[in-house]
């Protein structure tokens, strides 16, 4: 089956994979929030294409992913993506056009904010981590991340105000925190403290999401 999100709000909190499709997942608009209690956040057993909107994918610990499409084509050409879990599938650099960063981190507690700022220190977005991890992999992409630019990821900041969608906050006042990674986006995919590949098969039966 193929799953497409073009507009509106989709919020899924599920025992296994939160969102699962056997052939294709396409997100081109709207707000999508996926929380997999025991497995992946968003899992396509085929290709995954994200060209717009906001997609937030929360997976559990390794080997489960935030975004998982096995070894299939993962195209990112727009939109805001935040995926956190024990691992992630990597975007296909030959088809992705919007820069993506994948960063590995050590333990982090539920309720901690991860924030993204541009080279001048202006906050782009904040993300409230919904569960605790002993170690995690973060995938992040935003239209504000352009090739050749520099961004900084921080953890533990104080975030107030702004517009909140299930922990994804924009337009907020951000202060404090410590640097997780400072990245120069010299190519479509930039990694830091991450040695994974395309990501292995996630939890759940193909197409079943059980």
N, C-alpha and C positions, 0 to 999 in steps of 0.2 A: 504494500500500500504506500501511497504518497501523502504526506501531510504538508499543507501550506498555510502560513499565517500571513495575511496581507494587511490587517488593521485590527483595531480593538485591543482588548486586554485578555490574555490567556494566562491563568495561574493554576499550576498543577503541583500538588503535594501528594506523592504516591509512595507506596511501599517498595516498589522495584524501580525500574527506570521511570522517571516522571513523564517523559515524552519519548515514544518509541515508534519508529516506522520501518517497514521492511525494505523499502526501495529508495525513498527520497524524502528529505526534509528541506523545505524552502521557506525562508522568512524574509519578507520584503517590506514589512511595516508593522505597526502596532507595538504592543508591549507583551513580551513572553517571559514568564517566570516559571522555572521548573526546579523542583526540589525532590531528588530521589533519596528516600530514607535509607535504602540499603544498596543502591546501585548507581547508575549514571543519572545525570540531570537530563540531558538531551542526547538520545541515542538513535542514530540512523544506521541500519544494517546495509544501507547503500550510500548514496552521495548526500552531502549536506551543502546547501547554498544559502548564504546570508548576504542580502544586498541592501537592507534598510531596517528601520525599526530598532527596538531594544530587545536583546535576547540575553537572559540571565539563566545560567545553568549550574546547579549545585549538585555535585555528586558526593558520594561518601569517600572513605579512605581507599588507598591503593588496593586492588588494581582498577577501581572504578574511576570514571572520568566526569568532568563537568560536561564537555562536548566530546562525543564519541561517534566516529563514523568508520571505525576499523581502519583498513588500509585503502579506503575509497576516497574519491575526490571531495575535498573540503574547500569550497570557494568562499572567500570573504571579499566583497566588493563595496560594502557600505554598511551603515548601521553601527550600533554599539553592542559589543559582545563582552560579557563577563562570565567566565567559566572557572569554577574552582572545584577541586576534587583531589583524589590521589594521583591523578594523571590527566592527560588530555590527548586528543588527536591533534596533529599539527596541520595547519592549513597547507594546501597544495600550492607551492610557490609559483608554479607555472600558470595557475589560473587565478590566484588571489591578486587583487589590485590595491587593497587598502592595508596598510601596515598592521601587523599583529605582533604582540609581545607575549612570550611565554616565560614565566618566572617561577622558579622553585623557591619554596620557603620552608622554614622550620615551624615549630609549633605556633599555633595562633588560637586565641580563645574566641568563642562565640560572642558576638557583640562588638568585636574590634572592627574599626574602619580601615579599609584600604583606600587610599586616595591617589588620584592621578592629577599631576600638574604639568603645565607646559614649561618651556625653557625660561619664561619670565616669572615663573612661580604662581601663575594664575591657575586656580583649581579648575579642572575639567569635569571631574565627577568624583563621587565617593560611593563606596560599597560596604555595607555592613555585613560582615561575615556571619552567616546564620548558624553555624555549628563549629565546634572545636575540632582542630586537626593536629595530629602529632607531627605531620609534615604534609605539605600541600603543593599542588601545581596550579598556578593562576594563568589563565589565558585572558588577554584583554585587547580590545581594539575599539577605536573611536574615529569618527570623521575628523576629529581634531588631531589625530595622529597621522601626520603626512610624511612621506618619504624625505629623509634628510633632516627632519626635525629632531629635537631632543625632548624627552619627557622624564619625569621622576615619579616613582611610586613610593608612597610612604605608608607606614602602618601606625596605628595607635593615636591618630589625631583626634581632636575634639571637633565634632561637626555639628553645626546648628543652623536651623532655618533651611531654606531651599524646598525643592519639590521631591517627595519621596515616593518611590514605587517599589514596595517590598525590599527595602534596603538599598535601592539604587537612588542616589541623591544627586541632584544637579542644582546649581545656583546657591549652594550653601556657603556659610562662613566656616573656614577650616583653619585650625591653628594647632601647632605642636606636632607631635609624632616623631618617628624616626625613619630614616631612609631605608627602604627595602631594596630599591635598584634605581640607578640613573642610567638611562638608555639613550643611545643615538640610533635612530631608526634608519640605518643605511640601506636596508633591504626590506623586502616584503615581510620577512619573518626575522624577528630579533629575539634571541633567547638569553637568559641569565640564570645560572645555577640550575640548569636543566639539560639533561642528556638523553631524554626520551625521543622516540621516533613518532611514527604515525598513530600509536596507540593500539592496543590489542583489543580483541573482542571483549565487550563489556558484559555486564550481567543481564539476565533476561533472555528469553527465547526470541530468536529473530521474528520480528513482527508481532510477537505476542505480548511483550512488555510484562510478563508475569514473573 
